[in-house]
Amino acid sequence: GTPERSRPPPQPRDPTPPPSPRPSPSVAPVPDPSPIHTEEPAVVYSAMGYKGESQHLFRGTYDIHNLSFSPVLSIKIPPGATAKFHQNISGNGPARTINSSCLCLTDFNANGSSIVIS
């Protein structure tokens, strides 16, 4: 005959009931840390004619010395936006306002220390 294989002894049953399924907690979406700008920015340039270095400026106040270059010699302004070139930093002091893109800002920049885009 065939040799009999020995069976392992039966294991005792675990009296602990299986864990009940838990509802998974609702997970709130994690906000994206980068700012999302829905409006079109103004673009300032280090040279006349929209040339040279450029920097996007969204709505807000910018001191000229904090830009990546100085002076600002031309600017593209999106429709509906304005740029105010203020004599003092932080958007203070007398200002000259422009409402459309400008190829040559030499007369604006002579006294400007900050720009407010609105």
OpenMM code with the backbone's topology and positions (N, CA, C; nanometers):
from openmm import Vec3, app, unit

residues = "GLY THR PRO GLU ARG SER ARG PRO PRO PRO GLN PRO ARG ASP PRO THR PRO PRO PRO SER PRO ARG PRO SER PRO SER VAL ALA PRO VAL PRO ASP PRO SER PRO ILE HIS THR GLU GLU PRO ALA VAL VAL TYR SER ALA MET GLY TYR LYS GLY GLU SER GLN HIS LEU PHE ARG GLY THR TYR ASP ILE HIS ASN LEU SER PHE SER PRO VAL LEU SER ILE LYS ILE PRO PRO GLY ALA THR ALA LYS PHE HIS GLN ASN ILE SER GLY ASN GLY PRO ALA ARG THR ILE ASN SER SER CYS LEU CYS LEU THR ASP PHE ASN ALA ASN GLY SER SER ILE VAL ILE SER".split()
positions = [
    Vec3(0.0725, -0.1141, 0.0000),
    Vec3(0.0000, 0.0000, 0.0000),
    Vec3(0.0807, 0.1270, 0.0000),
    Vec3(0.0072, 0.2266, 0.0083),
    Vec3(0.0618, 0.3616, 0.0100),
    Vec3(0.0864, 0.4031, 0.1527),
    Vec3(0.2038, 0.4622, 0.1794),
    Vec3(0.2285, 0.5050, 0.3189),
    Vec3(0.1372, 0.6227, 0.3533),
    Vec3(0.0842, 0.6187, 0.4713),
    Vec3(-0.0060, 0.7254, 0.5148),
    Vec3(0.0731, 0.8453, 0.5606),
    Vec3(0.0234, 0.9605, 0.5170),
    Vec3(0.0889, 1.0838, 0.5624),
    Vec3(0.0242, 1.1268, 0.6921),
    Vec3(0.1050, 1.1761, 0.7813),
    Vec3(0.0481, 1.2197, 0.9083),
    Vec3(-0.0060, 1.3606, 0.8931),
    Vec3(-0.1222, 1.3834, 0.9482),
    Vec3(-0.1849, 1.5142, 0.9425),
    Vec3(-0.1447, 1.5938, 1.0656),
    Vec3(-0.1308, 1.7302, 1.0452),
    Vec3(-0.1004, 1.8097, 1.1646),
    Vec3(-0.2235, 1.8147, 1.2533),
    Vec3(-0.1997, 1.8262, 1.3833),
    Vec3(-0.3160, 1.8307, 1.4743),
    Vec3(-0.3978, 1.9564, 1.4466),
    Vec3(-0.5310, 1.9538, 1.4655),
    Vec3(-0.6133, 2.0723, 1.4407),
    Vec3(-0.5738, 2.1850, 1.5339),
    Vec3(-0.5740, 2.3055, 1.4796),
    Vec3(-0.5392, 2.4244, 1.5586),
    Vec3(-0.6620, 2.4687, 1.6370),
    Vec3(-0.6415, 2.5144, 1.7622),
    Vec3(-0.7570, 2.5644, 1.8377),
    Vec3(-0.8062, 2.6948, 1.7741),
    Vec3(-0.9366, 2.7154, 1.7768),
    Vec3(-0.9940, 2.8367, 1.7195),
    Vec3(-0.9661, 2.9552, 1.8090),
    Vec3(-0.9337, 3.0687, 1.7451),
    Vec3(-0.9099, 3.1928, 1.8192),
    Vec3(-1.0462, 3.2484, 1.8594),
    Vec3(-1.0696, 3.2729, 1.9903),
    Vec3(-1.1999, 3.3232, 2.0333),
    Vec3(-1.2207, 3.4719, 2.0015),
    Vec3(-1.1131, 3.5444, 1.9632),
    Vec3(-1.1258, 3.6875, 1.9339),
    Vec3(-1.1984, 3.7055, 1.8010),
    Vec3(-1.3078, 3.7856, 1.8008),
    Vec3(-1.3781, 3.8055, 1.6731),
    Vec3(-1.2932, 3.8906, 1.5787),
    Vec3(-1.3114, 3.8729, 1.4500),
    Vec3(-1.2349, 3.9545, 1.3561),
    Vec3(-1.2747, 4.1017, 1.3713),
    Vec3(-1.1823, 4.1933, 1.3432),
    Vec3(-1.2162, 4.3350, 1.3601),
    Vec3(-1.3283, 4.3747, 1.2642),
    Vec3(-1.4169, 4.4587, 1.3161),
    Vec3(-1.5278, 4.5031, 1.2306),
    Vec3(-1.4761, 4.6131, 1.1392),
    Vec3(-1.5258, 4.6180, 1.0164),
    Vec3(-1.4773, 4.7225, 0.9265),
    Vec3(-1.5204, 4.8603, 0.9768),
    Vec3(-1.4247, 4.9517, 0.9797),
    Vec3(-1.4540, 5.0883, 1.0248),
    Vec3(-1.4763, 5.1759, 0.9026),
    Vec3(-1.5691, 5.2690, 0.9128),
    Vec3(-1.5831, 5.3612, 0.7994),
    Vec3(-1.4571, 5.4458, 0.7882),
    Vec3(-1.4088, 5.4609, 0.6679),
    Vec3(-1.2872, 5.5407, 0.6526),
    Vec3(-1.3220, 5.6876, 0.6737),
    Vec3(-1.2357, 5.7596, 0.7476),
    Vec3(-1.2654, 5.9007, 0.7742),
    Vec3(-1.2626, 5.9804, 0.6444),
    Vec3(-1.3477, 6.0804, 0.6387),
    Vec3(-1.3462, 6.1627, 0.5180),
    Vec3(-1.2188, 6.2458, 0.5196),
    Vec3(-1.1529, 6.2498, 0.4091),
    Vec3(-1.0251, 6.3187, 0.4009),
    Vec3(-1.0469, 6.4516, 0.3287),
    Vec3(-1.0104, 6.5601, 0.3959),
    Vec3(-1.0229, 6.6923, 0.3350),
    Vec3(-0.9108, 6.7095, 0.2345),
    Vec3(-0.9371, 6.7752, 0.1223),
    Vec3(-0.8289, 6.7961, 0.0256),
    Vec3(-0.7209, 6.8861, 0.0857),
    Vec3(-0.5990, 6.8554, 0.0531),
    Vec3(-0.4863, 6.9342, 0.1024),
    Vec3(-0.4694, 7.0536, 0.0095),
    Vec3(-0.4709, 7.1747, 0.0664),
    Vec3(-0.4560, 7.2913, -0.0213),
    Vec3(-0.3184, 7.2960, -0.0848),
    Vec3(-0.3143, 7.3419, -0.2085),
    Vec3(-0.1886, 7.3575, -0.2805),
    Vec3(-0.1154, 7.4769, -0.2203),
    Vec3(0.0111, 7.4584, -0.1761),
    Vec3(0.0811, 7.5698, -0.1123),
    Vec3(0.1183, 7.6829, -0.2082),
    Vec3(0.1192, 7.6559, -0.3382),
    Vec3(0.1567, 7.7628, -0.4304),
    Vec3(0.0360, 7.8518, -0.4577),
    Vec3(0.0589, 7.9824, -0.4641),
    Vec3(-0.0557, 8.0699, -0.4890),
    Vec3(-0.1097, 8.0505, -0.6299),
    Vec3(-0.2385, 8.0585, -0.6417),
    Vec3(-0.3019, 8.0454, -0.7724),
    Vec3(-0.3561, 8.1825, -0.8090),
    Vec3(-0.3091, 8.2350, -0.9196),
    Vec3(-0.3531, 8.3662, -0.9645),
    Vec3(-0.4460, 8.3472, -1.0822),
    Vec3(-0.5666, 8.4001, -1.0686),
    Vec3(-0.6609, 8.3862, -1.1780),
    Vec3(-0.6562, 8.5070, -1.2702),
    Vec3(-0.6056, 8.6197, -1.2196),
    Vec3(-0.5996, 8.7372, -1.3060),
    Vec3(-0.4686, 8.7377, -1.3847),
    Vec3(-0.4697, 8.8108, -1.4932),
    Vec3(-0.3501, 8.8217, -1.5762),
    Vec3(-0.2561, 8.9236, -1.5113),
    Vec3(-0.1268, 8.8943, -1.5020),
    Vec3(-0.0352, 8.9876, -1.4369),
    Vec3(0.0078, 9.1014, -1.5294),
    Vec3(0.0522, 9.2088, -1.4687),
    Vec3(0.1260, 9.3104, -1.5430),
    Vec3(0.2678, 9.2547, -1.5579),
    Vec3(0.3377, 9.2960, -1.6611),
    Vec3(0.4758, 9.2505, -1.6808),
    Vec3(0.5630, 9.3740, -1.6951),
    Vec3(0.6635, 9.3839, -1.6072),
    Vec3(0.7575, 9.4959, -1.6152),
    Vec3(0.8862, 9.4475, -1.6815),
    Vec3(0.9556, 9.5407, -1.7486),
    Vec3(1.0771, 9.5073, -1.8237),
    Vec3(1.1898, 9.6030, -1.7873),
    Vec3(1.3110, 9.5524, -1.7973),
    Vec3(1.4287, 9.6325, -1.7640),
    Vec3(1.4740, 9.7219, -1.8784),
    Vec3(1.4155, 9.7059, -1.9979),
    Vec3(1.4521, 9.7877, -2.1134),
    Vec3(1.3260, 9.8384, -2.1827),
    Vec3(1.3413, 9.9455, -2.2575),
    Vec3(1.2290, 9.9988, -2.3337),
    Vec3(1.1867, 9.8989, -2.4410),
    Vec3(1.0610, 9.9080, -2.4837),
    Vec3(1.0125, 9.8212, -2.5910),
    Vec3(0.9842, 9.6791, -2.5472),
    Vec3(0.9546, 9.6582, -2.4188),
    Vec3(0.9230, 9.5250, -2.3648),
    Vec3(1.0391, 9.4280, -2.3854),
    Vec3(1.1606, 9.4766, -2.3602),
    Vec3(1.2801, 9.3937, -2.3776),
    Vec3(1.3576, 9.3878, -2.2470),
    Vec3(1.4616, 9.3047, -2.2472),
    Vec3(1.5457, 9.2898, -2.1288),
    Vec3(1.4839, 9.1912, -2.0310),
    Vec3(1.5237, 9.2024, -1.9057),
    Vec3(1.4668, 9.1155, -1.8028),
    Vec3(1.3204, 9.1501, -1.7843),
    Vec3(1.2412, 9.0524, -1.7408),
    Vec3(1.1005, 9.0784, -1.7150),
    Vec3(1.0594, 9.0151, -1.5833),
    Vec3(0.9534, 9.0673, -1.5257),
    Vec3(0.8998, 9.0137, -1.4007),
    Vec3(0.7492, 9.0339, -1.4015),
    Vec3(0.6746, 8.9278, -1.3644),
    Vec3(0.5286, 8.9348, -1.3553),
    Vec3(0.4892, 8.9963, -1.2221),
    Vec3(0.3972, 9.0904, -1.2266),
    Vec3(0.3461, 9.1549, -1.1052),
    Vec3(0.1948, 9.1377, -1.1010),
    Vec3(0.1470, 9.0601, -1.0034),
    Vec3(0.0038, 9.0438, -0.9838),
    Vec3(-0.0454, 9.1600, -0.8976),
    Vec3(-0.1736, 9.1679, -0.8750),
    Vec3(-0.2291, 9.2771, -0.7941),
    Vec3(-0.1540, 9.2864, -0.6619),
    Vec3(-0.1095, 9.4075, -0.6281),
    Vec3(-0.0360, 9.4267, -0.5045),
    Vec3(0.0581, 9.5447, -0.5146),
    Vec3(0.1360, 9.5638, -0.4075),
    Vec3(0.2305, 9.6751, -0.3985),
    Vec3(0.3724, 9.6203, -0.4012),
    Vec3(0.4554, 9.6802, -0.4844),
    Vec3(0.5934, 9.6342, -0.5020),
    Vec3(0.6885, 9.7519, -0.4890),
    Vec3(0.7867, 9.7389, -0.4001),
    Vec3(0.8923, 9.8393, -0.3921),
    Vec3(0.9928, 9.8083, -0.5019),
    Vec3(1.0356, 9.9111, -0.5734),
    Vec3(1.1266, 9.8931, -0.6869),
    Vec3(1.2533, 9.8172, -0.6440),
    Vec3(1.3079, 9.8477, -0.5258),
    Vec3(1.4327, 9.7821, -0.4840),
    Vec3(1.4137, 9.6329, -0.4555),
    Vec3(1.2887, 9.5845, -0.4453),
    Vec3(1.2642, 9.4418, -0.4235),
    Vec3(1.2406, 9.3650, -0.5530),
    Vec3(1.2338, 9.4346, -0.6647),
    Vec3(1.2190, 9.3654, -0.7923),
    Vec3(1.3520, 9.3016, -0.8303),
    Vec3(1.3489, 9.2141, -0.9307),
    Vec3(1.4734, 9.1476, -0.9710),
    Vec3(1.5638, 9.2398, -1.0517),
    Vec3(1.5156, 9.3601, -1.0864),
    Vec3(1.5972, 9.4579, -1.1583),
    Vec3(1.5401, 9.5968, -1.1334),
    Vec3(1.6186, 9.6957, -1.1632),
    Vec3(1.5758, 9.8354, -1.1542),
    Vec3(1.6651, 9.9129, -1.2489),
    Vec3(1.6160, 10.0078, -1.3213),
    Vec3(1.4807, 10.0625, -1.3227),
    Vec3(1.3873, 9.9817, -1.4119),
    Vec3(1.2575, 10.0097, -1.3988),
    Vec3(1.1546, 9.9534, -1.4856),
    Vec3(1.1388, 10.0517, -1.6010),
    Vec3(1.1639, 10.0055, -1.7222),
    Vec3(1.1609, 10.0966, -1.8369),
    Vec3(1.0457, 10.0746, -1.9338),
    Vec3(0.9721, 9.9622, -1.9198),
    Vec3(0.8498, 9.9424, -1.9972),
    Vec3(0.7602, 9.8460, -1.9198),
    Vec3(0.6305, 9.8515, -1.9502),
    Vec3(0.5346, 9.7693, -1.8773),
    Vec3(0.4194, 9.7308, -1.9688),
    Vec3(0.3757, 9.6045, -1.9575),
    Vec3(0.2546, 9.5581, -2.0248),
    Vec3(0.1478, 9.5455, -1.9167),
    Vec3(0.0368, 9.6132, -1.9373),
    Vec3(-0.0719, 9.6128, -1.8400),
    Vec3(-0.1925, 9.5442, -1.9028),
    Vec3(-0.2471, 9.4407, -1.8365),
    Vec3(-0.3634, 9.3721, -1.8944),
    Vec3(-0.4875, 9.4613, -1.8921),
    Vec3(-0.5841, 9.4347, -1.9784),
    Vec3(-0.7065, 9.5147, -1.9819),
    Vec3(-0.7740, 9.5185, -1.8446),
    Vec3(-0.8176, 9.6365, -1.8047),
    Vec3(-0.8872, 9.6530, -1.6773),
    Vec3(-0.7963, 9.6775, -1.5586),
    Vec3(-0.6667, 9.6637, -1.5756),
    Vec3(-0.5719, 9.6849, -1.4651),
    Vec3(-0.5096, 9.8235, -1.4765),
    Vec3(-0.4535, 9.8712, -1.3656),
    Vec3(-0.3788, 9.9974, -1.3664),
    Vec3(-0.2477, 9.9769, -1.2913),
    Vec3(-0.1517, 10.0614, -1.3226),
    Vec3(-0.0242, 10.0625, -1.2505),
    Vec3(-0.0026, 10.2049, -1.2009),
    Vec3(0.0263, 10.2170, -1.0707),
    Vec3(0.0564, 10.3482, -1.0122),
    Vec3(0.2015, 10.3470, -0.9692),
    Vec3(0.2772, 10.4404, -1.0225),
    Vec3(0.4177, 10.4549, -0.9850),
    Vec3(0.4232, 10.5621, -0.8762),
    Vec3(0.4530, 10.5185, -0.7521),
    Vec3(0.4547, 10.6101, -0.6373),
    Vec3(0.5952, 10.6621, -0.6118),
    Vec3(0.6004, 10.7837, -0.5608),
    Vec3(0.7283, 10.8469, -0.5314),
    Vec3(0.7989, 10.7774, -0.4156),
    Vec3(0.7229, 10.7253, -0.3187),
    Vec3(0.7813, 10.6624, -0.2000),
    Vec3(0.7567, 10.5121, -0.2009),
    Vec3(0.8269, 10.4421, -0.1111),
    Vec3(0.8091, 10.2977, -0.1006),
    Vec3(0.6725, 10.2662, -0.0414),
    Vec3(0.6320, 10.1418, -0.0517),
    Vec3(0.5065, 10.0890, 0.0039),
    Vec3(0.3824, 10.1551, -0.0533),
    Vec3(0.3907, 10.2070, -0.1743),
    Vec3(0.2743, 10.2671, -0.2378),
    Vec3(0.2329, 10.3994, -0.1774),
    Vec3(0.3276, 10.4729, -0.1209),
    Vec3(0.2976, 10.6015, -0.0576),
    Vec3(0.3505, 10.7175, -0.1407),
    Vec3(0.2983, 10.8346, -0.1111),
    Vec3(0.3439, 10.9559, -0.1774),
    Vec3(0.2722, 10.9794, -0.3088),
    Vec3(0.3067, 11.0890, -0.3760),
    Vec3(0.2445, 11.1210, -0.5038),
    Vec3(0.2648, 11.0073, -0.6032),
    Vec3(0.1654, 10.9893, -0.6918),
    Vec3(0.1729, 10.8790, -0.7873),
    Vec3(0.1323, 10.9251, -0.9252),
    Vec3(0.1854, 10.8558, -1.0246),
    Vec3(0.1413, 10.8732, -1.1633),
    Vec3(0.0779, 10.7414, -1.2036),
    Vec3(-0.0409, 10.7482, -1.2585),
    Vec3(-0.1173, 10.6281, -1.2941),
    Vec3(-0.1157, 10.6079, -1.4449),
    Vec3(-0.0945, 10.4819, -1.4844),
    Vec3(-0.1099, 10.4481, -1.6256),
    Vec3(-0.2084, 10.3314, -1.6362),
    Vec3(-0.2900, 10.3349, -1.7395),
    Vec3(-0.3962, 10.2357, -1.7564),
    Vec3(-0.3754, 10.1419, -1.8741),
    Vec3(-0.2667, 10.1615, -1.9467),
    Vec3(-0.2404, 10.0739, -2.0610),
    Vec3(-0.0901, 10.0526, -2.0747),
    Vec3(-0.0541, 9.9542, -2.1518),
    Vec3(0.0869, 9.9203, -2.1705),
    Vec3(0.1651, 10.0405, -2.2213),
    Vec3(0.2931, 10.0454, -2.1819),
    Vec3(0.3767, 10.1598, -2.2166),
    Vec3(0.5165, 10.1103, -2.2557),
    Vec3(0.5584, 10.1487, -2.3768),
    Vec3(0.6896, 10.1079, -2.4293),
    Vec3(0.8063, 10.1794, -2.3626),
    Vec3(0.7821, 10.2980, -2.3067),
    Vec3(0.8911, 10.3791, -2.2537),
    Vec3(0.8465, 10.4498, -2.1261),
    Vec3(0.9051, 10.4104, -2.0136),
    Vec3(0.8663, 10.4660, -1.8837),
    Vec3(0.9718, 10.5575, -1.8243),
    Vec3(1.0628, 10.6088, -1.9035),
    Vec3(1.1714, 10.6877, -1.8444),
    Vec3(1.1197, 10.8054, -1.7637),
    Vec3(1.0137, 10.8709, -1.8082),
    Vec3(0.9621, 10.9848, -1.7316),
    Vec3(0.8918, 10.9406, -1.6035),
    Vec3(0.8319, 10.8204, -1.6023),
    Vec3(0.7663, 10.7699, -1.4817),
    Vec3(0.8695, 10.7256, -1.3783),
    Vec3(0.9761, 10.6633, -1.4254),
    Vec3(1.0712, 10.6007, -1.3352),
    Vec3(1.1621, 10.6993, -1.2634),
    Vec3(1.1756, 10.8182, -1.3142),
    Vec3(1.2686, 10.9139, -1.2546),
    Vec3(1.2383, 10.9373, -1.1068),
    Vec3(1.1091, 10.9362, -1.0699),
    Vec3(1.0727, 10.9625, -0.9312),
    Vec3(1.0052, 10.8445, -0.8626),
    Vec3(0.9992, 10.7272, -0.9265),
    Vec3(0.9246, 10.6148, -0.8699),
    Vec3(1.0042, 10.5289, -0.7747),
    Vec3(0.9444, 10.4949, -0.6605),
    Vec3(1.0059, 10.4032, -0.5662),
    Vec3(0.9234, 10.2786, -0.5429),
    Vec3(0.7946, 10.2827, -0.5836),
    Vec3(0.7092, 10.1647, -0.5695),
    Vec3(0.6040, 10.1640, -0.6790),
    Vec3(0.5514, 10.0445, -0.7041),
    Vec3(0.4484, 10.0249, -0.8061),
    Vec3(0.3309, 9.9558, -0.7391),
    Vec3(0.2102, 10.0046, -0.7632),
    Vec3(0.0886, 9.9395, -0.7154),
    Vec3(0.0111, 9.8928, -0.8383),
    Vec3(-0.0116, 9.7635, -0.8472),
    Vec3(-0.0903, 9.7060, -0.9556),
    Vec3(-0.2289, 9.6797, -0.8996),
    Vec3(-0.3304, 9.7335, -0.9662),
    Vec3(-0.4681, 9.7091, -0.9217),
    Vec3(-0.5586, 9.6884, -1.0411),
] * unit.nanometer
topology = app.Topology()
chain = topology.addChain("A")
for resn in residues:
    res = topology.addResidue(resn, chain)
    for name in ("N", "CA", "C"):
        topology.addAtom(name, app.Element.getBySymbol(name[0]), res)
